[in-house]
Amino acid sequence: MARVTCDGKHIETASGESVLDALQRSGFQVSSSCRAGACQSCLVQLTRGPVPERAQLGLKPSLRELGFLLACQAVPNEDIEVSLAGARELEVAARIEDVHWLSVDVLRVRLSPCQKLGYRAGQFLTLVRPDGVARSYSIASRPEDGDALELHVRVLPEGRMSGWLAAGEAVGSAVTLRGPAGDCFYSAGNSEQPLVLVGVGSGLAPLWGILRDALAAGHRGPIELWHGARVASGLYLRRELSALEAAHPNFVYRPCALEGDPSDVRVGKLDELLLAATTAFNRSRFYLCGDAPLVNALKRALFLRGASLREIYADAFVGSAA
């Protein structure tokens, strides 16, 4: 067994136990959400000892160089020492300004950070309540929209964060933000390349920003945005997307639902509809956002049809573990 030392306290870890579990078992308040290494909520800083295998996968080079680890993925084989103070220095204070329903189960949350946050539309950040509950959400706004940030939050049954936001008492609350992170954003260059943006539910959030970035940059190639929901009422921003479609000849908006009026939306499974309609697999750049099973399955299907993995940008939403 290995020993983890944090703020002078020594913790003997059980076989296979992560640093996150050991710290929380010992009373340390460490933010966490997915416990799969995707949300990056549980950062701690290594101050002594070897880097546990897998513990830095997906982190920005600057964070890796400073010794930050994903505590949920760090299973030490040797004694290590970590600090929580460094991760707290990465947090930015913010205030919840507005919460508004966009659809039957998606909220628009607007926040004002106390300092300017450098980000790209489509990246994600971690929202942390004062009690330590943390969840990661994609950023729907663009820096050009102003200092306020916009998140689209899917309200889940018994969701600790989404339920709190939906209850109407969160407006005015002080929170902290960590991030941004992720590489699912528009990059200028090859402006003739077809872009295919695909999202389900609140997976529209990063695509909304990516789409507007591409149009603002003067992207000339064809752009398709496929948005899916279980029922047509679950689709949102339809008026805004239809207005962009009318204003930009190279942009096509394709709303889809499992149940709905075929004269209003495409009816069927989003992945099947997309694969049946798309032909330029080997020339297109794809952005896939939403629940992990769909995103991962679609990424594989696109690759098998000739899409380059370098041209598939995937933001798979991993649910909270608790």
N, C-alpha and C positions, 0 to 999 in steps of 0.2 A: 504494500500500500504506500501511496505517496502522501506527503504532507503539504497542505496549502496554507500559507501564512498571509493574512490580510489584516492590516492595521494592528499588527502586534499580536493577533490571535492565531493560534495554531489549530488547524483542523486536519484530522486524519481522515483521508478519503477511503470509501469502500471500493472494492474491486469494480472497475468500470464506471465509477461515479464521476459525473462532470463537475467542473469547478462551480458552475451555476448551482447545481443541486447541493453541493457541499456548503457553499456560502449561505444559501437560503435556509438550509437545515440548521445552520448555526446562528441564525437570527439576523444576517445581513440583508438589508433591503436592496436588492438588485433588480432593476427593471428587466422584464422578459415578456415574450409574447409567443412566437411560433415554436421555439425550442428546436428549430431545424436549421439554424444558421442563415436564414434568409432575411429576417427583419433587422438584424444587427442591433436589437434593443439592449442586449446583455453585455455590452463592451466592458472589459476591465483591462487594466494596463499591467503587463508583466514587468516586474522590477528586478527579479532574480530568477535564474533557472532557465532551462531549455524551453523552446516554444513547443507546446504539445501539437502533435500531428493533426491536421485539418482545422486547427483553431483560427487560422487567418485567411481561409479561403473566402474570396469575394470582397475582402477589405481593400480600400484604396491604398496604393503604395505608401502614401504619407502616414497612414495609420499603422501599417505594418512596420515601418521604420521606427515609429515611436513605441512599438511593443504592445500595441493593442491586440486583444484576443476576443473571440466570441466565446464567452464563458460556457454556453450550452454545448459547444463543440470541443471544448478543452478537457480532455481526459488525461491527466498527468501520469506519467510512469516514474517521474522523479520529483523530488521536493521542489516547489516553486513558491515565489512570493508575488502577490498581486496587490494592486492599489485600486480603489474605487474613485479616488479624488480626480485622477486624470480624465476619466470618462465624464465626470460632472462638469469639467471645464469645457467639454464639447457641446454642452447644452445651451440653448438660447431661450430666455424667458419670453413668453408670449401671452396674449389675452384673446379669449374667444369673443368675437364681435357679433357674430350672427349665425343662426342655425335655421335652415329653410329646407322643406321637403321638395325634392326634385321629382320623385316618383313614389310609388307605393312603399318602397323599402330602401330608398337612397336619400341621404341627407347631403345638402351642401353646407359645409362648415367653413366660415371665414375667420381667419386669425390675424392678429397684428403682432408681429415679433418686435421686441424692444430694440433690435438692431437689424440692419439690412442683411438678408440671408442670400448668399450667392448660390444659385441653383439653375438647372435647366428644366424646362417644362417636360414632364414625363418621369422625372426622378421621384424617389419617395423619401419620406422622413418619418421619424418616430415621434408620436404624440404621447407625452407622459403626464399623467395626473399627479397632483400633490401626494396622493397615497401610494404612488409608485406603479400603478397600473399603466401599462404601455402598449400601444398598438401602432403598427406601421400603415401608412396610407400614401398613395400616389398623389403628387401635386398636379392639380388641374389648371392652375393659373400659370401665367408667363411673367417673368420679371418686368416686362413692358406694361403689364396691367396695373402696376403700382406696388406699394410696399406690402399690401395685404396678401395673404396666402389663401388659396381655395383648395379644400379637400372634398372628395365625394365619399361618403361613408355609408356602407351597406349596413342596415340595422338588422342584427341577428337576434333570434330568440335567446333570451338570457345573456345577451352580449354585455359585458361589464362596461366597456367603453361606449359602444354604440347605443346601448340602452340609456346610459347617462346623458349622452348628447341628445337623444330623442325625447327625453323626459321634459326638456324645456328649461331646466335649471342651470345649464352649463354656461349660458351667455353671461359674459362678464367675468368668468372664472380665469384665474391665473394657471397657466400650464407651462411646460417646458417642451422644447423641440430638440431633436437630435438628428443630424443629417445635414444636407441631403446625401443620398447614396443612389447607386444604380446607373446603368449605362443605356437605359431605354429612352433615348431622346433623339431629336432630329439633328443630323450633321449635314452641313452644306457640302456641296460637291456632287458631281454627276447629276445635275439638275434635270436631266432627261429620263432618269431611271424611274420606272413605275414603282409607286409606293402602295402597299396594301396594309391597312390598319384594321386590326381585328380585336374586338373586346366584348365581353359579356358582363351585364350588370354594371357595377361600378368600375369595371375595367375600361369604361369609356373615359374615366378621369384623365389618365396619362395621355390617351389618344387625342382628347380635346385640345390639350396644350401642344402636342406634337404636330397635329394638323395645322393649327394656326401658325406655329413656327415655320412649317414648310411653306405655307401660302405667303407669309410675310417675307420669306427669303426669296420669293419668286420662283419656286420650284415649277418647272415647266412640264415635267412628265405627268402621266395620268396618276391620280390619287384616288383610291377607293377606301371608304371607311365602312366596315361591317360592324354593326352593333346588334347584339342578341339579348333576348330576355325570354323568360318563360311565357309571359303573356304580353300583348302589345302595350298594356298600361305600364309595364315595367320599363319601357323605353323612355328616355328623357333627353332633353335638349334637342328635340326633333325640329322645333321651329328654327332654332339657331343654326342647326346643321343644314336644314333645307335652304335657309337664306344664304349660307356660304356656297351651297351647290349652285344656286341661281346666279351668284356673283362670280363664280370661277368655273369656266368651261371645262377645265381639266380635273375637276373634283366631282366624284359621284358618291352619294350617301345611300347605303343599303341597310335599312332597318329590317330585323328578322325576329320572329317569335315562334315558339313551339305551338302556340295557339293564337289565332287571330284571323282577321279578314284578309284573304289573299289579294284583294284590291287595295289594301292599305299597307301591308307588310309582306315580306317573303316569309312563308310558313314552312317550318322544318327545323332540323338541327343545324346550328350555325356552321359547324365544321363541314358537314356534307354539302350545304348550299355553297359555301366558299370554294371547296375543292371542285365542285361541278362547274363553277363559273369561271375559275381562274385557269389560264393557259400559260402565261409567261412566267412559269416557276423559276427558270434559270436566269431571268433578267431582273426580277423584282426584289425590292427590299421589303421585308415583312416586319411588322410590329404586332406582337401578340400579348394581350393583357387580360387577366381574369383568373378564375379558379385554376389551381395548379393542374388537376387532371386533364382539363380541356386544353390548356396551353401546351402541356408537355406532349399530349397525343397529337395535337395539330402540328407542333414543331417537327415531330418525327414524320408525319404524313407529308409535309411540305418537302422535307429533305429527301424522302424516297421518290418524290416526283421531280427532283432535280434542283430544288432550291439550295443555295449555298448556305452552310451554317453561319458563315461570316455575315450573311445578309439577313439573318433572322434574329431580331432583338426581342427577347421574351421577358416579360415581367409577370411571373407566376405568383398569384396571391396565395400565401400559406396562412391558414387560419390559426387562431390562437390555440395554444395547448391547454389553456385553463380560463 
